[in-house]
Amino acid sequence: MAARAVAVRVVAWLLLGAAGLTQTLAANSSDAPFGAGIRATCSEIILRQEVLKDGFHRDLLIKVKFGESIEDLQTCRLLIKHYIPTGLFVDPYELASLRERNITEAVMISENFNIEAPNYLSKESEILIYARQDAQCIDCFQAFLPVHYRYHRPHSKDEETFIIVNNPDLLMYCDQEFPILRCWAQSQVAAPCALKSKDICQWNNMKYKSIYKNVTLQVPVGLTIHTSLVCSVTLLITILCSTLILVAVFKYGHFSL
């Protein structure tokens, strides 16, 4: 009888433990954020930023790929808001020429911008680029922006410096609600609805996955130990050229009193 009573107690404790474990699991599952369940089913937005060409004049190419079919996003527009660091500049006159030739849809929104200033006297600039669908990828958008190096201070040791180009803000506007907006929209940003439009739209600032954390550009700079040599050679060449011009003027010029 005693053994039977012990066995009954053990079975009762096991049943109580199983019931408690079931309740704990149910509570944990109910406490999980609803957004986490939604995002688990969302396809990622992937952004790739790269720099083309060599030298002091580069092309910044930005590609965005959606996991969803682009057919579901035909009513959506994509806007890239880029922050150009002080070591680079974008020529607004070049942008105007490219827009006329329908090569890019980029516009500068920074004011009092000086393209001649060296990097240590310049400010970060803001650019809006209206991305276009990629003809080679049905689920992709791309944007193109020409950038140029600014002059940098000479260094005492290193013959190069580095410019960090961070990833841009990705803005999206759709005429209707899509799951991708519920998944990755973080906040809203006011910006022109289109390049040539004066209407203001509320764009969704989208969260995305970037292929690279940022882009690093290597810039050659002069050395301070060469300052005297460079100044001397520049002065001598200036004097020589000025002398040759004066000689040619007096020799071949016709003066009337």
C-alpha positions as CSV (number, residue, x, y, z in Angstrom):
1,M,0.0,0.0,0.0
2,A,2.8,2.4,0.9
3,A,4.5,1.8,-2.5
4,R,1.2,2.4,-4.3
5,A,0.8,5.7,-2.5
6,V,4.3,6.9,-3.4
7,A,3.7,6.0,-7.0
8,V,0.4,8.0,-7.0
9,R,2.2,11.1,-5.6
10,V,5.0,10.9,-8.2
11,V,2.5,10.7,-11.1
12,A,0.6,13.7,-9.6
13,W,3.8,15.8,-9.4
14,L,4.7,14.9,-13.0
15,L,1.3,16.0,-14.2
16,L,1.5,19.3,-12.3
17,G,5.0,20.0,-13.7
18,A,3.8,19.3,-17.3
19,A,0.9,21.7,-16.8
20,G,3.1,24.4,-15.5
21,L,5.5,24.1,-18.5
22,T,2.7,24.3,-20.9
23,Q,1.4,27.5,-19.3
24,T,4.9,29.1,-19.4
25,L,5.4,28.3,-23.1
26,A,1.9,29.8,-23.9
27,A,2.7,32.9,-22.0
28,N,6.1,33.4,-23.7
29,S,4.5,33.0,-27.1
30,S,1.8,35.5,-26.3
31,D,4.3,38.0,-25.0
32,A,6.4,37.9,-28.3
33,P,6.1,41.2,-30.3
34,F,3.6,41.1,-33.1
35,G,6.0,42.9,-35.4
36,A,8.6,40.2,-35.1
37,G,6.1,37.7,-36.5
38,I,5.4,40.0,-39.4
39,R,9.0,40.7,-40.2
40,A,9.9,37.0,-40.2
41,T,7.8,36.7,-43.3
42,C,9.1,39.9,-45.0
43,S,11.6,39.8,-47.8
44,E,14.7,42.0,-47.3
45,I,15.6,45.2,-49.1
46,I,19.3,45.0,-50.1
47,L,21.3,48.1,-51.0
48,R,24.7,48.0,-52.7
49,Q,26.8,51.1,-53.0
50,E,30.0,51.2,-55.1
51,V,32.4,53.7,-56.7
52,L,33.3,53.5,-60.4
53,K,36.3,54.9,-62.3
54,D,39.7,56.0,-61.0
55,G,41.3,59.3,-60.3
56,F,39.8,62.5,-58.8
57,H,36.5,62.1,-60.7
58,R,34.3,59.2,-59.7
59,D,30.8,57.8,-60.2
60,L,28.8,56.7,-57.3
61,L,26.4,53.9,-58.2
62,I,23.7,52.8,-55.8
63,K,21.6,49.7,-56.5
64,V,18.5,48.6,-54.5
65,K,17.0,45.1,-54.8
66,F,13.6,44.1,-53.4
67,G,12.7,40.5,-52.6
68,E,9.2,41.0,-53.7
69,S,8.2,41.1,-57.4
70,I,8.4,44.6,-58.9
71,E,4.9,44.0,-60.4
72,D,3.5,44.6,-56.9
73,L,5.4,47.9,-56.6
74,Q,4.6,49.6,-59.9
75,T,2.9,52.4,-58.1
76,C,5.9,53.0,-55.8
77,R,8.7,55.5,-56.2
78,L,12.2,55.3,-54.7
79,L,14.2,58.3,-53.5
80,I,17.8,58.2,-52.2
81,K,18.9,61.0,-49.8
82,H,22.7,61.0,-49.7
83,Y,25.0,62.9,-47.5
84,I,28.2,63.8,-49.3
85,P,31.2,64.2,-46.9
86,T,33.5,67.2,-46.9
87,G,36.2,65.4,-48.8
88,L,34.0,65.2,-51.9
89,F,31.8,67.5,-53.9
90,V,29.0,67.3,-56.4
91,D,29.0,69.9,-59.2
92,P,25.4,71.3,-59.4
93,Y,26.1,72.6,-63.0
94,E,27.1,69.1,-64.0
95,L,23.9,67.7,-62.4
96,A,21.8,70.2,-64.4
97,S,23.5,69.0,-67.6
98,L,23.0,65.3,-66.8
99,R,19.3,66.0,-66.0
100,E,18.9,67.7,-69.4
101,R,20.3,64.6,-71.1
102,N,18.1,62.3,-68.9
103,I,21.1,60.5,-67.5
104,T,20.3,61.0,-63.8
105,E,17.6,62.6,-61.7
106,A,19.7,64.1,-58.9
107,V,19.4,67.5,-57.4
108,M,21.3,69.3,-54.7
109,I,19.4,70.7,-51.7
110,S,22.3,72.2,-49.8
111,E,22.6,76.0,-49.9
112,N,25.6,78.2,-50.1
113,F,27.6,75.4,-51.6
114,N,31.2,76.2,-52.8
115,I,32.7,73.6,-55.2
116,E,36.1,75.4,-55.1
117,A,36.6,75.1,-51.3
118,P,39.2,72.6,-49.9
119,N,37.9,69.9,-47.7
120,Y,38.8,71.6,-44.5
121,L,36.7,74.7,-45.4
122,S,33.7,72.9,-46.9
123,K,30.6,71.4,-45.3
124,E,28.7,68.2,-45.8
125,S,26.1,68.5,-48.6
126,E,22.8,66.8,-49.2
127,I,21.7,65.3,-52.5
128,L,18.3,63.8,-53.5
129,I,18.4,61.1,-56.2
130,Y,15.2,59.7,-57.7
131,A,16.1,56.1,-58.5
132,R,15.1,54.4,-61.7
133,Q,14.2,50.8,-62.4
134,D,17.1,48.7,-63.5
135,A,16.6,47.3,-67.0
136,Q,18.7,44.2,-66.2
137,C,16.9,43.4,-63.0
138,I,13.1,43.4,-62.7
139,D,13.2,43.7,-58.9
140,C,15.9,46.4,-58.8
141,F,16.3,50.2,-58.8
142,Q,19.5,52.1,-59.4
143,A,20.8,55.6,-59.0
144,F,23.9,57.4,-60.4
145,L,25.8,60.3,-59.0
146,P,29.1,61.8,-60.2
147,V,31.4,62.9,-57.4
148,H,34.8,64.7,-57.3
149,Y,37.6,64.9,-54.8
150,R,38.4,68.1,-53.0
151,Y,41.8,69.4,-52.3
152,H,43.2,68.2,-48.9
153,R,45.9,69.6,-46.6
154,P,49.4,68.2,-47.1
155,H,50.5,65.7,-44.5
156,S,53.7,65.4,-42.6
157,K,54.2,61.6,-43.2
158,D,51.4,59.9,-45.1
159,E,51.0,60.5,-48.8
160,E,47.3,59.6,-48.7
161,T,44.1,60.2,-46.7
162,F,40.8,58.4,-46.7
163,I,37.2,59.6,-47.3
164,I,34.3,57.6,-45.8
165,V,31.1,57.6,-47.7
166,N,28.3,56.3,-45.5
167,N,25.2,54.6,-46.8
168,P,22.3,56.8,-47.7
169,D,18.7,57.1,-46.5
170,L,16.3,55.1,-48.6
171,L,12.9,56.7,-49.0
172,M,9.9,55.1,-50.5
173,Y,6.5,56.4,-51.5
174,C,3.6,54.2,-52.7
175,D,0.1,55.1,-53.8
176,Q,-1.3,52.2,-51.9
177,E,-0.4,50.2,-48.8
178,F,2.0,47.2,-49.3
179,P,3.3,44.6,-46.8
180,I,6.9,45.9,-47.4
181,L,5.9,49.3,-46.0
182,R,4.5,47.7,-42.8
183,C,7.7,45.6,-42.5
184,W,10.5,48.1,-42.9
185,A,9.1,51.7,-42.7
186,Q,10.8,53.5,-39.8
187,S,9.6,57.1,-40.1
188,Q,8.3,59.6,-42.5
189,V,10.3,62.3,-44.3
190,A,8.9,65.2,-46.3
191,A,10.4,65.6,-49.8
192,P,9.3,66.6,-53.3
193,C,7.1,64.0,-55.0
194,A,9.1,64.1,-58.2
195,L,12.1,65.8,-59.6
196,K,10.2,68.6,-61.4
197,S,7.3,68.6,-59.0
198,K,6.6,71.3,-56.4
199,D,4.2,69.0,-54.4
200,I,5.5,67.6,-51.2
201,C,5.0,63.9,-50.3
202,Q,5.5,62.0,-47.1
203,W,8.1,59.4,-47.9
204,N,8.7,56.3,-45.8
205,N,12.3,56.0,-44.5
206,M,13.0,52.3,-45.1
207,K,15.2,50.0,-43.2
208,Y,17.5,47.9,-45.4
209,K,20.4,45.5,-45.5
210,S,23.6,47.0,-47.0
211,I,26.2,44.9,-48.8
212,Y,28.9,47.1,-47.5
213,K,28.9,49.1,-44.2
214,N,30.3,52.1,-46.1
215,V,32.6,53.0,-49.0
216,T,36.2,54.1,-48.4
217,L,38.1,56.2,-50.9
218,Q,41.8,56.7,-50.9
219,V,43.0,60.2,-51.8
220,P,46.7,61.1,-52.5
221,V,47.9,64.2,-50.7
222,G,51.1,66.2,-50.7
223,L,53.8,66.2,-48.1
224,T,54.7,69.2,-46.0
225,I,58.4,68.7,-46.6
226,H,57.9,69.5,-50.3
227,T,56.2,72.9,-49.6
228,S,59.3,75.0,-50.2
229,L,60.2,73.1,-53.4
230,V,56.7,73.4,-54.8
231,C,56.4,77.1,-54.0
232,S,59.8,77.8,-55.5
233,V,59.2,75.9,-58.7
234,T,55.7,77.5,-59.1
235,L,57.2,81.0,-58.6
236,L,59.9,80.4,-61.2
237,I,57.5,79.1,-63.8
238,T,55.2,82.0,-63.2
239,I,58.0,84.5,-63.7
240,L,59.2,82.7,-66.8
241,C,55.8,82.6,-68.4
242,S,55.1,86.2,-67.6
243,T,58.4,87.2,-69.1
244,L,57.7,85.3,-72.3
245,I,54.3,86.9,-72.6
246,L,55.7,90.4,-72.2
247,V,58.5,89.8,-74.7
248,A,55.9,88.5,-77.3
249,V,53.7,91.5,-76.7
250,F,56.5,94.1,-77.2
251,K,57.9,92.2,-80.1
252,Y,54.8,91.5,-82.1
253,G,52.3,93.9,-80.7
254,H,51.3,97.1,-82.6
255,F,50.9,100.1,-80.3
256,S,49.4,103.4,-81.3
257,L,49.9,106.6,-79.4
